[in-house]
Amino acid sequence: MHPILARLERLAAYLAVWFVIGLLVCWLLTGQGLEWAEALVLTLPPLIVFGFVCLSAWYVCRATPIATSGVATLLSAAVVSGTIAGALWSALLRGWIALLGSLPTAPMTDRFRQQEPLLLAVSVMLFLLVLSVHYMALAFEAYRTAERQQLELQVLSRDAELRALRAQINPHFLYNSLNSISALTGTDAGSARRMCLLLADFLRTTLHMSSQDRIQLGDELTLAERFLSIEQVRFGSRLRIDRHIDETTAICQVPPLLLQPLLENAVAHGIANLVDGGVIRLDISQRDGRLSIAVENPRDPDAPVTTRAGVGLENVRRRLAIAFGGAAQMEAVSTPSSFRVSMNLPVS
């Protein structure tokens, strides 16, 4: 169905435009010697009907789209359809004049017939104008469709990448955790069993959280504590946590599994390499609509200084870029004695 005929308000607006066009044509005829009343009687009714004839321009445009049709094809379509429209207008106008002539109070039909050439030229010009408008409307529709498809593609691509990034976290963490359990089985079977139970509970929780786009920071902290509980089974007193957390940040919305990769990195590349272990510092605060999260861990002074992001850090960086674009920043600073990762993102 024609898009104008599909909705009543569009049809009403279309007819209103043709009514205005009819008044302009009447004004033109008054310059040819007709009175306003005569011009209105002559042109307005057939012109409104001709407006429906001009709706056929939409089908002409669909049959010969600009994108796939050559100039010769477009010109031919315009000439043929304009000629047909002019012929229909002539038949319509002559029938109307004949009807008026049969009325008892018939107007000046001879004077009306004198205006036929002018009205024919006007009708052809109007049809070509409507044809052009339809071409522009279809071009705009095609642009909007392409824009919408591009946006949908970007959303699907972003969601697919997010799912892939989330799926990357658990296997990476599971690999490290199983190594830890393996190391404990020979020296402390009880701790190994406890770590298995904690690991099962942790993975069950992450499966639920990872399916969400946003979770409260308080829930993310609870998950982080479960992770640290698993690691403390392995490291005991060697792993200590210094927390500085603003309580008001608990309701802030963040991407799921944001802290766990950072803490895992701090344990695996910091605490695990130190004989005496050390303190992981967790700082979380908000100010001026921004949420600041920082994780700092000690490192072996004899180890080479590097700023290259590992799997976990790169994962977090990419997820922040997808979720917040340029509104979120992440920075990793490495010194001979410490490694610090800082994030700054909008509060939501």
N, C-alpha and C positions, 0 to 999 in steps of 0.2 A: 504494500500500500504506500501511496505517496506520503512522505513525512508530514506534509501540511494537512492532509486529510486524516491523518492518524490521531490528531488531537484537536479538540474543538476550539481551544484558545488560539491555536495557530491559524485555523481557518478563519476565525473572526478577525484576527489581525491582518490576514491576507486580503480579505474582502474590504477591510477598512482602507488599506493601501489603494486598492482598485477604485474605491469610491473617491479618494483624493485625486487619483489620476483622471477619473471621469470629470471632476470639477475643472481640472486644468485643461482637458480637451474642450469642455464647454466654453471656457474662457477664450480658447483659441478660435472657436467657431463664432463667438460674438464679434470677433474682428472680421469675419467674413460676411457679416450682415444679418446674422440670426439673433433673435432675442434670447435672453437667458432661459426663459421657459421653454422656447422651441429647442434650444441646444440641449437642455436637460432631457426633454422627452425623446429627442433623436438619439442621443449617445449613451446616456447612463444605463438603461436596461440592457442593451446588447453588449455594452462594454463589460458589465459585471459578468454576463454569461461568457464573454470572451476570456475573462480572467480564468475560468475553469479550463478553457481550451489551452491556455498557456501553461497549465500544469503539466501538459504532455512534454514540455521541455525537459523535465526531470528524467523522463525515460530516454529521450534523445541523448542526454548527457551520460546516462548510465550505459547506453549502447556504444557511444564513442567517447570513452574517457580520454582526457588530455594526456595522461601519463603514457598511454599505449597507442594513441592514434596520431597519425601524421597531420601536418598542416592542411594538406589537400583533403584528407578525410574529414577534418573538422569543418573546413570551409564548405565542402559539399553537403555535409549534414546540416549546417546552418542555412544554406541556400534552399535545400529541399524542404526542410521543416518550416522555414519562413514562408516559402511559397504556399505550402499546404495551409498554414495558419492564415495567410492572407486570403486564400480562396474560401476558407471556412468563414472568415470575417465578412467577406463580400456577400456570401449566401445568407449569413445571419442578418446583416444590415438590410439587404434587399427584402428579406422576408418581413423584417420589422417595419420597414417603410410601407410595404404592401398592406400589412395589418393596420397600420395607422391610417392609410388611405381608405380602408373599408369602413372606418368608424363614421358615425353620423356627423360628428364634429371634427372631421379630419383636418389636421394641420396642412401646411403648405408642402405637399409631397414633392412637387417639382423643385422647390428650393432645397428640400432635403437631398434629393438625388444629385444636385449640383455639388454637394459636399462629399460624395462617395470617393473620388480620387484622393482627396486630402485624408479622409478617414482610413482609406486603405493603406496609405503610406504610414500613417500613425500606427496602425495595427501591426504592420510588419516590424516597425522600429520597436514597438513595445514587446513583441514576441522575442526579438533578438536580445532586447535588454533582459527579459526574464530568463532567456537561455544563458546569458552571461552570468546572471546572478546565481542560477543553479550550478553552473560550473564552479563558481567561487565557493558556493556552499558545500559542494561535494569535495572540493580541494581542502577546505577547512576541516570537513569531517574526516577525510583521509589523514590529515595532519594530526588531528586529535586522536584518532585511532592508533596511529603509529606511536604517538607520544604515550598513550595509555599502555600500549603493548610494551614499549621500552621500559616504562616504569614498572609494569608487572614483571618483566624479565629481570630488572634490577632487584626487585624485592625477592623473587624466587632465587636469584643468584646469591643474594645476601643471606637468605635463610638456609640455603644449601651449604654455604661456607660456614655459617654459624654451627649448623649441625655437625659438619665435619670437624670443626675446631673443638666442639664439646666432646665429640666421640674420641678425640685424640687424648683428652685429659686422663680419663680413667685407665686406658691401657698403659699409658706412661707411668702413672702413679702405681698401678697394680704391679707392673714390672719391678719397680723399686721396692714395693712392700713385700713381694714374694722373695726377693733377694734377702730382705731383712729377716723374714720368717725362716728362710733356709739357714741363715747364719745363726739363728737362735736355737734351732732344733737340736744341734749337737751339744750346746752348752747349757741351755735353760729351756727344757721342754714345756714347763708350766707357762713361761712367758710367751713361748711360741703359740701355745693353745689360746692364751688370752688375746694375743695379737690377731689370731685368726678370727675370733669372735668380734673384736673391735673392727677388723677389716670388713667383715660381712655386714655389720651394722652401718658402717661408713658408706659402702657401695650401695646399699639399699636406699640410703638417704640421697645420695648423689643422683641415682636414677630418677628420683622424683623431682629433684631441684633442677636438673639439667634440661628437663623438658619445658621449663618456663623461660620466658624472655627476661623477666625481672623478678627478683626476690628481695625481701627486706635484708638490710645489712645485718640485723640481729640474727636472722636465720643463717646467713653466710658465716657469721662469727661462731655460731653453734657448730656448724659443720667443720670449721677450722679447728675448734677445740677437739673434736673427735679425731681429726687427723693428727693433732699434736699428741693426743693420748696414745695413739698407735705408735708414734715415733718414740715417745717416752718409755714405752715398754722395752724398746731396743737400747736406747741411750741412757736411760735412768737419769741420774743426777747430772750427767754431762749436758743435758738439754734443759735450759732454763729460759723462761719467757718473761719479758718485761713489757707489760701492757699499759698503754696510755690511751684510753678510748673515751671519747666524749659520748655520754649516754644518749644525747639527743640525736646521734647519728643512727641509732638502731632501726628507725623507721625509714631511713633513706633507701630508695630502690636502686639496686645495682645488678649488673649481669651475674648470673649464677656461676659458682666455681671461680671467683675472681681472686680470692685470697689463697686458696689451697695450692695453686701452682707456685705462688711466691714463697709460701712457707716451705713447700717441698724443696724448692731451689735453695732456700736458706739452710735447710737441714742437710741436704745432700752435698752441697758445695761449700758449706761453712762448718757446721758442727761435726759432721762425719770425718772431716780432715784434721780435726784438732784433738790431740790426746786428752786434754782436760775439758774438751767441749767448750761451751760458751753460752752467751745470752743472745737470744733473738729479741729484738725490740720491735714492738708493733705500736705504731702511732696512728690514730684515726681522729679526725676533727672536721668540723665544718665552719665555714665563714663566708659571708657575702654570697650565699647561694652556691658555694663550691664545696665539694667533699674532698678531703685530702687523706690519702692512705699511704703509709710508708712502712716498709719492712726492712730492717737492717740486721745483718748478721756478721759475726767476726769471721775472719778468714786467715789461713796460714800465711804469715808474712813471707815465707820462703817460696810460696807459689807465685807463678808469674801473674802480673796484673793484666786483666782482660776486661773489655767492655762488651764482648760478643755475647749476644743473648742466646740462651739455650732454648730447648723446645718449649718449656713452660713459660718463659718470659716472652718469647715471640708469640706464643699462643694468646697470652693476655693482651699483648700490644695490638694484635690484629683484631681481637674481639672488641677492644675499646674503640678502634678506628671504625669498625662496622656499626657499633651501637651509637656512637656519639660523633663520629666524623672528627673534624678539627676542634670540637669543643672539649675533648679530653686529651690530656697529655700524660705521658709516662716517661720517666727518666731513670736510668741505671747508672750509678756512680761507684766505681771500684777504686779502692786505695789499697796499699800494702796490708792494712790490718782490718779492713771492713768492706762490706758490699751493701749498698743501699738502693732499694727500688722505691721510687716515689710515683704516686698517681694523683692526678687532680682532675676531677670530673664534675659535671653539673649535678646539683642536688635535684632529685626527682622523687 
